[in-house]
């Protein structure tokens, strides 16, 4: 899943693809590099970010989605607003990727209106304004698993098919560095409920924290190697979807991993 941030203030590439033309060029580049899904988002959810008015998010996202669906590849939209979900699904978007796991009033109804769309439910502690100021306490793994299992069960009870649901542990969303890496090390525990897992390690600050040199963490765009390493480890531990900025490098790493696996003894 290639990330397309249609925002001026994303933590990793804010402003680089903020207009429709440059965003579509970026979509085309990601597809050439091997992306299987495009994930378009108009609202930054970096720690400390403030909520975006729905009208502004629609103005950013709708023109890009309108063009992206013409590229004949699955389009996901990273949003938690029901109004945005309705607009992009009506335009032909394939997946709703919601950091709030459809907890906002009306969100479930919008997904239910489109019986074939996919939905990604993510775990987030608190909200983007406070999640890193007051992160989770204790063992994150059982807490994240329980939250995601409950969110998925709520949807299936409403008639949403199991095959439409993907879960995301929310790396960096209200977790400490240690908690993020515990979610990677024990990722198999998150697979026990049989839903596919999507992970988003790309350029996260936890990678910068563990790769700091003389106390200085590399900036977000300097975390490609550590992001790809985390992606490989996540796939080895059962992840089905990787949400990444650096598509080409991640695809190449997956090709190496697959080539190795193809030669394992039976």
C-alpha positions as CSV (number, residue, x, y, z in Angstrom):
1,X,0.0,0.0,0.0
2,X,1.6,3.2,-1.2
3,X,1.0,6.4,0.8
4,X,-0.3,9.5,-0.9
5,X,-0.5,12.4,1.6
6,X,-2.6,15.2,0.2
7,X,-1.6,17.4,3.1
8,X,0.6,20.4,3.8
9,X,1.7,19.1,7.2
10,X,2.3,15.3,7.2
11,X,5.2,14.3,9.5
12,X,7.1,12.7,6.6
13,X,6.4,14.5,3.3
14,X,4.0,17.3,4.1
15,X,3.3,19.5,1.1
16,X,5.1,17.3,-1.4
17,X,1.8,16.1,-3.0
18,X,-0.7,18.7,-1.7
19,X,-2.3,19.6,-5.1
20,X,-4.2,17.2,-7.3
21,X,-1.8,17.1,-10.2
22,X,1.3,16.3,-8.1
23,X,-0.8,13.8,-6.0
24,X,-1.8,11.9,-9.2
25,X,1.8,12.0,-10.5
26,X,2.8,10.5,-7.2
27,X,0.1,7.8,-7.5
28,X,1.4,6.9,-10.9
29,X,5.0,6.7,-9.6
30,X,4.0,4.4,-6.8
31,X,2.2,2.1,-9.2
32,X,5.3,2.0,-11.4
33,X,7.3,1.1,-8.4
34,X,5.1,-1.8,-7.6
35,X,2.3,-0.6,-5.3
36,X,-0.8,-2.8,-5.2
37,X,-3.0,-0.3,-3.4
38,X,-3.0,3.5,-3.2
39,X,-3.8,5.0,0.2
40,X,-4.9,8.7,-0.1
41,X,-5.2,10.9,2.9
42,X,-6.1,14.5,3.4
43,X,-5.7,15.0,7.1
44,X,-2.5,14.7,9.0
45,X,-2.6,12.5,12.1
46,X,0.9,13.1,13.3
47,X,1.2,13.6,17.1
48,X,-0.2,17.0,18.1
49,X,-2.1,17.6,14.8
50,X,-5.4,19.4,15.1
51,X,-8.6,18.1,13.5
52,X,-9.3,19.3,10.0
53,X,-12.8,20.7,9.1
54,X,-14.7,18.2,6.9
55,X,-15.1,20.8,4.1
56,X,-11.3,21.2,3.8
57,X,-10.7,17.4,3.9
58,X,-13.2,16.9,1.1
59,X,-11.6,19.7,-1.0
60,X,-8.2,18.0,-0.7
61,X,-9.3,14.4,-1.2
62,X,-12.2,14.3,-3.6
63,X,-10.4,15.6,-6.7
64,X,-7.5,13.2,-6.1
65,X,-9.8,10.2,-5.6
66,X,-11.8,11.1,-8.7
67,X,-8.7,10.8,-10.8
68,X,-7.0,7.9,-8.9
69,X,-9.9,5.5,-9.5
70,X,-9.2,5.9,-13.2
71,X,-5.8,4.2,-12.7
72,X,-7.4,0.8,-12.4
73,X,-5.8,-0.1,-9.1
74,X,-7.4,-0.4,-5.7
75,X,-7.8,2.9,-3.9
76,X,-8.0,3.3,-0.2
77,X,-8.9,6.5,1.6
78,X,-7.4,7.3,5.0
79,X,-10.2,9.1,6.8
80,X,-12.4,8.9,9.9
81,X,-15.1,11.3,8.8
82,X,-18.4,9.7,7.6
83,X,-18.9,12.6,5.1
84,X,-15.6,11.9,3.5
85,X,-16.2,8.1,3.5
86,X,-19.6,8.7,1.7
87,X,-18.0,10.9,-0.9
88,X,-15.1,8.7,-1.8
89,X,-17.0,5.5,-1.8
90,X,-19.6,7.0,-4.1
91,X,-16.6,8.0,-6.4
92,X,-15.5,4.3,-6.5
93,X,-12.9,4.1,-3.8
94,X,-12.4,0.5,-2.7
95,X,-11.3,0.7,1.0
96,X,-11.9,2.9,4.0
97,X,-8.8,3.1,6.2
98,X,-9.9,4.6,9.5
99,X,-7.6,5.3,12.4
100,X,-10.6,5.6,14.7
101,X,-11.9,2.1,13.7
102,X,-15.3,3.5,12.7
103,X,-16.0,4.8,16.2
104,X,-17.3,8.2,15.0
105,X,-21.1,8.5,14.7
106,X,-22.3,7.5,11.2
107,X,-19.0,5.9,10.1
108,X,-20.3,2.3,10.3
109,X,-23.4,3.3,8.3
110,X,-21.3,4.6,5.5
111,X,-19.4,1.4,5.2
112,X,-22.6,-0.6,5.4
113,X,-24.0,1.4,2.5
114,X,-21.3,-0.1,0.2
115,X,-21.4,-3.9,0.8
116,X,-18.3,-4.6,-1.3
117,X,-15.9,-2.1,0.2
118,X,-13.0,-3.1,2.4
119,X,-12.4,-1.5,5.8
120,X,-9.2,-1.2,7.9
121,X,-9.7,-0.9,11.6
122,X,-6.8,0.6,13.5
123,X,-6.0,0.8,17.2
124,X,-5.3,4.3,18.5
125,X,-4.8,5.3,22.1
126,X,-6.5,8.6,22.9
127,X,-6.4,10.9,19.9
128,X,-3.7,12.6,17.7
129,X,-3.6,15.6,20.0
130,X,-2.8,13.7,23.1
131,X,-1.7,10.2,22.1
132,X,2.1,10.7,22.5
133,X,1.8,13.2,25.4
134,X,0.0,10.4,27.4
135,X,0.9,7.1,25.8
136,X,-0.5,3.7,26.8
137,X,0.7,2.0,29.9
138,X,1.3,-1.7,30.5
139,X,1.5,-4.5,28.0
140,X,0.2,-3.1,24.7
141,X,-0.2,-6.4,22.9
142,X,-3.3,-7.9,24.7
143,X,-4.8,-4.4,24.9
144,X,-4.5,-3.8,21.2
145,X,-5.7,-7.3,20.3
146,X,-8.8,-7.0,22.5
147,X,-9.7,-3.6,21.0
148,X,-9.3,-4.8,17.4
149,X,-11.2,-8.0,18.1
150,X,-14.1,-6.1,19.6
151,X,-14.1,-3.6,16.7
152,X,-14.2,-6.4,14.2
153,X,-16.9,-8.3,16.0
154,X,-19.1,-5.2,16.1
155,X,-18.9,-5.0,12.3
156,X,-19.6,-8.7,11.7
157,X,-22.6,-8.5,14.0
158,X,-23.9,-5.8,11.7
159,X,-23.5,-8.1,8.8
160,X,-20.2,-6.9,7.4
161,X,-18.4,-9.9,6.0
162,X,-15.2,-11.2,7.7
163,X,-13.4,-11.0,4.3
164,X,-13.9,-7.2,4.1
165,X,-12.0,-6.5,7.4
166,X,-8.3,-5.8,7.9
167,X,-6.8,-4.9,11.3
168,X,-4.0,-2.5,12.0
169,X,-2.2,-2.3,15.4
170,X,-1.5,1.4,15.0
171,X,2.3,1.6,15.3
172,X,3.1,4.9,16.9
173,X,-0.4,5.9,17.7
174,X,-0.2,6.4,21.5
175,X,2.5,3.7,22.1
176,X,5.9,4.0,23.6
177,X,9.0,2.8,21.6
178,X,9.1,-0.4,23.6
179,X,5.4,-1.0,23.1
180,X,5.7,-0.6,19.3
181,X,8.5,-3.1,19.2
182,X,6.6,-5.5,21.4
183,X,3.8,-5.4,18.9
184,X,6.3,-6.4,16.2
185,X,8.0,-9.1,18.2
186,X,4.7,-10.6,19.3
187,X,2.8,-9.9,16.1
188,X,1.6,-13.5,15.9
189,X,-0.6,-12.8,18.9
190,X,-2.6,-10.3,16.8
191,X,-3.2,-12.9,14.1
192,X,-5.1,-15.2,16.5
193,X,-8.5,-13.8,15.4
194,X,-7.8,-14.7,11.8
195,X,-8.2,-11.3,10.2
196,X,-5.4,-10.1,7.9
197,X,-3.0,-7.6,9.4
198,X,-1.9,-4.3,7.9
199,X,1.2,-2.6,9.5
200,X,2.5,0.9,9.1
201,X,6.1,1.1,10.3
202,X,7.2,3.4,7.5
203,X,9.3,6.3,8.8
204,X,7.9,6.1,12.3
205,X,9.7,7.9,15.1
206,X,10.3,4.7,16.9
207,X,12.6,3.7,14.1
208,X,14.4,7.0,14.5
209,X,14.7,6.4,18.2
210,X,16.5,3.1,17.9
211,X,18.8,4.2,15.0
212,X,20.0,7.4,16.6
213,X,23.7,8.2,16.2
214,X,25.3,10.1,19.1
215,X,21.8,10.9,20.4
216,X,20.6,12.4,17.1
217,X,17.7,10.5,15.4
218,X,17.6,10.5,11.6
219,X,14.8,12.6,10.1
220,X,11.7,10.9,8.7
221,X,13.0,10.8,5.1
222,X,16.3,9.2,6.3
223,X,14.5,6.2,7.8
224,X,14.2,4.2,4.6
225,X,16.5,1.4,5.6
226,X,15.0,0.9,9.0
227,X,11.5,1.1,7.6
228,X,12.2,-1.6,5.0
229,X,13.8,-3.8,7.8
230,X,10.7,-3.4,9.9
231,X,8.5,-4.3,6.9
232,X,10.5,-7.5,6.2
233,X,10.2,-8.5,9.9
234,X,6.5,-7.8,9.9
235,X,5.9,-9.9,6.8
236,X,7.9,-12.8,8.3
237,X,5.6,-12.5,11.3
238,X,2.5,-12.8,9.2
239,X,1.5,-9.2,8.0
240,X,-0.5,-9.2,4.8
241,X,-0.4,-5.5,3.9
242,X,2.5,-3.0,4.3
243,X,1.6,0.7,4.3
244,X,4.7,2.4,3.1
245,X,6.2,5.6,1.7
246,X,9.1,3.9,0.0
247,X,7.4,1.5,-2.3
248,X,10.3,0.6,-4.6
249,X,12.7,-0.3,-1.8
250,X,10.0,-2.3,0.0
251,X,9.1,-4.2,-3.1
252,X,12.7,-5.1,-3.7
253,X,13.1,-6.3,-0.1
254,X,9.9,-8.5,-0.5
255,X,11.4,-9.9,-3.8
256,X,14.5,-10.9,-1.9
257,X,12.5,-12.4,0.9
258,X,10.3,-14.3,-1.5
259,X,13.3,-15.7,-3.4
260,X,14.8,-17.0,-0.2
261,X,11.5,-18.6,0.8
262,X,11.2,-20.2,-2.6
263,X,14.4,-22.1,-1.9
264,X,13.6,-23.4,1.6
265,X,13.6,-27.1,1.9
266,X,10.2,-28.8,1.8
